[in-house]
Amino acid sequence: MKELLDLYIAFLRIGAVNFGGGYAMLPLLEEDLVNRRHWTTMEDLLDYFAIGQCTPGIIALNVSTFIGHRKKGILGGITATLGFLTAPIAIILVIASFLTNFANYPVVQHAFAGIRVCVCVLILQAVLRLWGKAVVDKKTLGLYLAVLLLMAGQSYLPVSIPAAALVIGSGFFGFLLYKETDQALKASQNAKDSKGVSEKKTDRDGRGGKKA
């Protein structure tokens, strides 16, 4: 029960500062869930973001569900999801109940102008962290450039390519690119193991000859 309460409170706090959503939340999630609570690793968090991009709903909310499920199964996933949703829903209800034309107030417009600047910084920080973890060799750099060109050239293409399709396609090509690498590594490891066994056998035979 305590773990479920911890899940709820953790994602309640995260949901309360969910300005910008999506990748803008990555630095905050990393600081709280990876560095402080150790509920997940950065690699797994990036995988959750990739899956959340392909599934319906808000990315940060989907990530909350994945992490809650990892901690305490289905009940944990539901608890984390409810925790993340509580603060935004409460804030929206308060605004809708007591204020009309909320976005037209000058103080609100100025506040959101400042928030947008902060969100830009958070997204840039997320991009830099993703770059360091994802683009690690020539193959990943080539895949990055290919996806970047597709995104940049959307207006020149006859059809628009959904972001989910790009994520799934990148996963498929990543599998193909690294399948041969994995096979080569396994073959190299097998060769080293065979060489080690052969050397040990030769050493034993040499010792046996000396005793004789």
Secondary structure, DSSP 8 states (H G I E B T S, - for coil): -HHHHHHHHHHHHHHHT-SS-GGGGHHHHIIIIIIIS-SS-HHHHHHHHHHHHHSSS-HHHHHHHHHHHHHHHHHHHHHHHHHHHHHHHHHHHHHHHH-SSGGGSHHHHHHHHHHHHHHHHHHHHHHHHHHHHH--SHHHHHHHHHHHHHHHTGGGSSS---HHHHHHHHHHHHHHHHHHHHHHHHHHHHHHHHHHHHHHHHHHHHHHHHH-
